[in-house]
Amino acid sequence: MTTDHIRNFCIIAHIDHGKSTLADRLLHLTGTVPDRDTTEQILDSMDLEREKGVTIKASAVRMNYTARDGKTYELNLIDTPGHVDFGYEVSRALAACEGAILVVDASQGIEAQTLANLYGALEADLEVLPVINKIDLPSAQPDEVAQEISNLLGTPVDEIPRISAKDGLNIETVLEMVVQQVPPPQGEEAAPLRALIFDSHYDPYKGVVAYVRVMEGRIAPTDVLHLMATGFDLKPVEIGIFAPDLRPVDRLVAGEVGYIATGLKTVHECRVGDTITHAVNPAAQPLPGYRQVKPMVFAGIYPVENDDYQDLKESLEKLQLNDASLTYQPETSQALKFGFRCGFLGMFHMEIIQERLEREYDLDILVTSPSVEYEVVMQTGEVIIIDSPVDLPDEMLIAQVREPWMKLEIFTPTEFYGVIMELVKKKRGVFISQDYPAHDRVQLNFEIPLSELIVDFFDQLKSKTRGYASMDYQFVEYRPDDLVKLQILVNDEPVDALASIVHRDDAYHKGQALISRLKDLIPRQLFLVPIQAYAAGRVISRANVKPLRKDVLAKCYGGDISRKKKLLEKQKKGKKRMKMVGNVEIPQEAFMAILRVGEE
């Protein structure tokens, strides 16, 4: 089959606009998946993906479609994640395609990640095919949404297909549009091999399975291949295509999408964005755009039972095999003993990992409050990177602390303009600009510290706008600010797992709010337990957990007052001795309390 009959395309959209459902319909219509095997979200293989209705891993599938012109076309579909945390996977998937179907919900219209993914597709020079989905909904407004898309892309309103992926309405029009408008791939089979890795997963029998788009050249099972970024040489265990299960073939040529079972032991050796070439006759230059994915959010994961430490370590190792963006290293905490400091792409990614550890590996774990990576400039001029508040050096030694700032785009109905402005201001955000893509919707552009974004910003945004606002963010730069370490002392002992880095102006408010919550959460002891918030060299808030009291005068009937005083004094001394040797157990809820500070 010549490349004239190949079409490589992906489906992009905001979360929950119907990407995976449309993919299901296309597979069904082309007969790729038999009726008996048809399930919802066919390309979403993880249970979590099915439950949350969100694609977490990019996936691919080859379909054969006989068009109205009588010719049979090979259609390679790459289904992409929609959540902002997995933006890099989306960008690599876009680089593997020539066209993109832009799905827009007929009831929701254009949202933040619709625009973010659209701009990504345009930067990758893809042919964008807009489609209006969910026209079967009672709240659907296809005419208004079509006008929004037309204003954005310049596509005539009557040329935008209106479909219902759920009911299978007008789906064939989408396939015809792909065949007619998506250009066939370019690339010479005779040229030196260059194949882009756009995703990978670990198979216990085949090693790392790399998902590739062959840009130039060809791959045979007997070839010795070279990974240009990591420098590894390998002989494929197997090469094949997605149908949608893995199906071995005897070659992959320029323009095709398939997989290479590499036999490598870790995903780190075969990274997303890398270029595969021949070891004998290598390409002169790798494909553009490779970068290593950097974690943005860090948190400690500890087993509830110390005996589960080894099980947690093995579980993280297994998760990392399928998710190269997860990083971890051992850490110890006074309060929580032994655990791991883990790096995540964002809060959603952290939530996914936490749920997988609890479900798939049956672990009881405790996750500390999330933190971000800071650049600390010392008085000596040395710059150190820290991702845990515990590692922040003494204030006297620090010249400057820099924190990561993000470009934040919020897409919302105009009626919520005021509440969003107020929320962002409260979170130390800076207003940049605004645009009106539609008459009743506004796009607000801000810059905001990542530390303010990761905890409860999204939840607050959704509640204050009744779920109508959507957001997208990306890293801008590190900026210096007046930041201090907020420590919590329980019974005069610092609890490192409750420490956080905050702005000096917010330290008093956050310290006080946290102390108020902890006072109710820490169980009463037989002795008085002081809880203190400490920042910038002084105690800024304090509360006491009152002791459980035994009535030592209960058996003292009458008699001299000195007898009573003697008993009370004895009790006082006993409590003082108990306090010195007593150990205060801090419940799990206390570590979660820090996440909810500032919600009121």
Secondary structure, DSSP 8 states (H G I E B T S, - for coil): --GGGEEEEEEEESTTSSHHHHHHHHHHHTTSS-GGG--TTTT--SHHHHHHT---S-EEEEEEEE-TTS-EEEEEEEE---SGGGHHHHHHHHHT-SEEEEEEETTT-S-HHHHHHHHHHHHTT-EEEEEEE-TTSTT--HHHHHHHHHHHH---GGGS-B-BTTTTBTHHHHHHHHHHHS------TTS--EEEEEEEEEETTTEEEEEEEEEESEE-TT--EEETTT--EE--SEEEEESSSEEE-S-EETT-EEEEE---S-GGGS-TT-EEEESSS--SS--TT-------EEEEEEESSGGGHHHHHHHHHHHHHH-TT-EEEEEEETTTEEEEEEEESSHHHHHHHHHHHHHTS---EEE---EE-EEEEETTS-EEEESSGGG---GGGEEEEEEEEEEEEEEEEGGGHHHHHHHHHHTT-EEEEEEEEETTEEEEEEEEEHHHHTTTHHHHHHHHTTT--EEEEEEEEEEEE-EEEEEEEETTEE-GGG-EEEEHHHHHHHHHHHHHHHHHHS---SS-EEEEEEETTEEEEEEEE------TTTT--S--HHHHHHHHHHHHHHHHHHHHH------HHHHHHHHHTT--
